[in-house]
Amino acid sequence: MSKKTNVFLFTIVATILNVVVTALLFIALMWLYSVTLAPRLPQNAIVWAAMVGFVASIVVTVFIYRKVLDWARKKYNLDEQLGLNKKQKQ
């Protein structure tokens, strides 16, 4: 496959995995809220909990993505396979 095809496939797969991880984290955070804080807080607190849970799931997903990408770049030599230029030292 060409490098453009590899980059395209990598981008599609990474995007799908990011969405799945974000959704799973959001569900886990909402479950944690429902078990711990929901019985003690008023019902309208769910709006704030959902907003905080959504933002937190995105932030955690970014950190997970960066760690997995760094690991994959080293293990599978993605820079070369995707045609990325290595940063030159100055």
Backbone bond lengths (Angstrom), bond angles and torsions (degrees), N, CA, C in turn:
res aa  C-N    CA-C-N  psi(-1)  N-CA   C-N-CA  omega(-1)  CA-C   N-CA-C  phi
1 M - - - 1.443 - - 1.528 109.43 -
2 S 1.309 115.02 151.96 1.458 119.02 179.37 1.523 110.16 -77.84
3 K 1.320 116.21 165.08 1.457 120.92 -178.86 1.531 111.42 -66.14
4 K 1.335 116.60 -33.60 1.469 119.37 177.93 1.529 110.64 -65.46
5 T 1.312 116.35 -39.08 1.463 120.55 177.83 1.520 110.30 -66.03
6 N 1.331 116.37 -42.34 1.465 120.40 178.00 1.526 111.26 -60.62
7 V 1.321 117.02 -44.03 1.470 121.05 179.45 1.520 109.94 -64.11
8 F 1.320 117.33 -42.61 1.458 121.21 179.32 1.523 111.08 -61.31
9 L 1.327 117.54 -48.58 1.457 121.25 179.98 1.528 111.76 -63.94
10 F 1.316 116.33 -41.37 1.458 120.57 178.34 1.526 110.33 -61.10
11 T 1.317 117.50 -43.53 1.460 121.74 -179.41 1.524 111.30 -64.48
12 I 1.321 117.17 -42.97 1.464 121.25 179.58 1.530 110.49 -63.95
13 V 1.323 117.35 -48.41 1.463 121.20 -178.61 1.531 110.55 -64.55
14 A 1.330 117.43 -42.89 1.464 120.61 179.70 1.523 111.29 -63.55
15 T 1.312 117.57 -38.89 1.462 121.25 179.17 1.526 111.13 -65.94
16 I 1.311 116.38 -44.95 1.467 120.54 178.96 1.522 110.41 -61.82
17 L 1.326 117.09 -45.18 1.461 120.10 179.03 1.526 111.87 -64.65
18 N 1.329 117.75 -37.20 1.467 120.56 176.96 1.521 111.35 -62.15
19 V 1.305 116.86 -43.53 1.469 120.85 179.49 1.529 110.31 -64.72
20 V 1.318 117.42 -42.57 1.465 121.31 -179.89 1.527 110.67 -64.69
21 V 1.325 117.57 -45.93 1.471 120.80 179.78 1.523 110.70 -63.83
22 T 1.328 117.27 -41.53 1.462 120.56 178.10 1.527 110.47 -61.40
23 A 1.313 117.44 -44.91 1.470 120.82 179.64 1.520 111.73 -63.57
24 L 1.332 116.94 -43.06 1.463 120.12 179.46 1.530 111.67 -64.47
25 L 1.318 116.22 -40.95 1.467 119.46 177.65 1.522 111.15 -65.65
26 F 1.316 117.38 -40.72 1.463 120.74 178.63 1.526 110.76 -62.42
27 I 1.320 116.57 -43.79 1.467 120.73 178.17 1.526 110.36 -62.79
28 A 1.327 116.94 -42.85 1.466 120.44 179.24 1.533 111.12 -63.90
29 L 1.320 117.01 -41.19 1.466 119.58 179.12 1.524 111.39 -67.98
30 M 1.320 117.86 -38.23 1.465 120.03 177.58 1.532 111.03 -67.53
31 W 1.316 117.11 -36.93 1.462 120.74 176.04 1.531 109.79 -63.99
32 L 1.340 116.11 -44.64 1.459 120.38 178.63 1.530 110.93 -60.69
33 Y 1.319 116.81 -41.01 1.462 120.97 176.89 1.523 110.73 -63.15
34 S 1.311 117.02 -44.58 1.466 119.83 -177.01 1.527 112.06 -66.01
35 V 1.315 116.91 -30.08 1.460 120.43 -179.81 1.534 111.50 -81.26
36 T 1.327 117.10 -36.44 1.458 119.71 -172.33 1.522 114.19 -99.73
37 L 1.312 118.50 -56.53 1.459 120.98 -170.71 1.522 115.35 -98.51
38 A 1.293 118.53 -27.60 1.470 121.22 -175.33 1.525 113.38 -57.11
39 P 1.331 119.32 -40.72 1.467 117.74 179.51 1.535 113.55 -66.25
40 R 1.322 117.96 -22.87 1.460 121.87 -175.54 1.524 113.86 -96.29
41 L 1.318 117.87 -18.07 1.459 121.90 -175.43 1.530 110.92 -106.19
42 P 1.336 116.70 159.31 1.472 118.86 176.53 1.538 111.04 -66.60
43 Q 1.327 115.31 161.97 1.460 120.30 -174.95 1.524 113.16 -63.71
44 N 1.329 118.23 -31.79 1.461 119.01 -178.40 1.530 112.41 -73.71
45 A 1.327 118.82 -4.83 1.463 121.69 176.73 1.523 111.67 -71.71
46 I 1.324 117.65 -15.59 1.467 120.61 -179.87 1.522 111.21 -62.85
47 V 1.333 116.66 -30.55 1.471 119.89 179.21 1.526 109.80 -63.02
48 W 1.331 116.10 -46.92 1.467 119.69 179.28 1.523 111.32 -68.10
49 A 1.311 116.07 -38.42 1.465 119.58 178.79 1.524 111.16 -63.70
50 A 1.324 116.64 -39.37 1.466 120.11 178.85 1.522 111.01 -66.26
51 M 1.329 116.96 -41.38 1.471 119.41 179.15 1.527 111.01 -65.26
52 V 1.325 116.44 -46.19 1.467 119.96 178.99 1.525 110.30 -64.20
53 G 1.309 117.31 -41.51 1.466 120.89 179.05 1.519 112.53 -63.38
54 F 1.326 116.02 -39.37 1.461 119.75 179.73 1.527 111.03 -66.68
55 V 1.327 116.53 -46.99 1.469 120.10 179.45 1.529 110.26 -64.58
56 A 1.320 116.99 -42.28 1.463 120.21 179.42 1.528 111.22 -63.37
57 S 1.319 117.32 -38.88 1.467 119.02 179.67 1.525 111.34 -66.95
58 I 1.322 117.66 -35.60 1.464 120.47 177.08 1.527 110.33 -67.16
59 V 1.327 116.89 -44.49 1.471 120.67 -178.91 1.526 110.68 -63.00
60 V 1.314 117.19 -45.83 1.467 120.57 179.61 1.523 110.67 -64.86
61 T 1.321 117.40 -38.10 1.462 120.72 178.50 1.526 111.23 -63.20
62 V 1.323 117.76 -38.13 1.465 120.64 177.81 1.529 110.21 -61.84
63 F 1.329 116.85 -44.66 1.465 119.48 178.93 1.525 111.63 -64.69
64 I 1.320 117.41 -41.67 1.467 120.91 178.03 1.531 110.08 -62.92
65 Y 1.328 116.87 -44.36 1.464 121.57 -179.59 1.526 110.93 -59.66
66 R 1.328 116.51 -44.27 1.471 119.55 -179.69 1.515 111.62 -63.04
67 K 1.332 117.58 -42.41 1.468 120.69 -179.87 1.530 110.81 -66.28
68 V 1.314 117.09 -44.49 1.469 120.59 179.66 1.525 110.60 -65.36
69 L 1.322 117.31 -40.38 1.459 120.52 179.25 1.531 111.12 -65.02
70 D 1.322 117.72 -42.97 1.471 120.06 176.93 1.530 110.80 -60.74
71 W 1.333 116.36 -42.98 1.460 120.45 178.97 1.535 110.88 -63.71
72 A 1.324 117.35 -44.92 1.468 121.38 -178.30 1.529 111.15 -67.63
73 R 1.327 117.21 -36.14 1.461 119.76 179.00 1.519 110.78 -62.60
74 K 1.328 116.98 -39.65 1.462 120.43 179.95 1.524 111.65 -74.38
75 K 1.325 116.21 -45.64 1.466 119.94 -174.34 1.520 112.73 -71.36
76 Y 1.324 117.59 -43.24 1.464 121.17 -174.34 1.524 113.80 -105.70
77 N 1.323 117.16 6.38 1.461 122.46 178.15 1.539 110.82 53.06
78 L 1.327 115.14 53.03 1.462 120.77 -175.31 1.529 113.27 -65.13
79 D 1.328 117.11 -30.44 1.466 118.94 -179.88 1.523 110.78 -56.54
80 E 1.309 115.86 -44.67 1.468 120.12 -178.57 1.527 111.63 -73.32
81 Q 1.327 116.92 -42.53 1.460 120.36 -176.49 1.522 112.87 -70.07
82 L 1.340 116.88 -31.01 1.460 119.97 -179.89 1.526 112.50 -94.01
83 G 1.330 116.05 -3.05 1.460 119.60 177.95 1.511 113.40 75.37
84 L 1.323 116.37 29.48 1.462 120.22 178.83 1.519 109.76 -87.04
85 N 1.307 115.80 143.48 1.466 120.23 177.57 1.515 108.85 -83.09
86 K 1.306 114.22 137.06 1.469 119.06 175.73 1.524 107.91 -77.42
87 K 1.318 115.76 146.81 1.460 120.29 178.54 1.533 108.71 -66.82
88 Q 1.297 114.97 132.47 1.459 119.86 -179.62 1.518 108.39 -89.90
89 K 1.350 115.17 137.62 1.450 120.69 177.78 1.512 109.33 -78.09
90 Q 1.314 114.59 139.30 1.473 118.65 179.80 1.499 110.22 -108.59
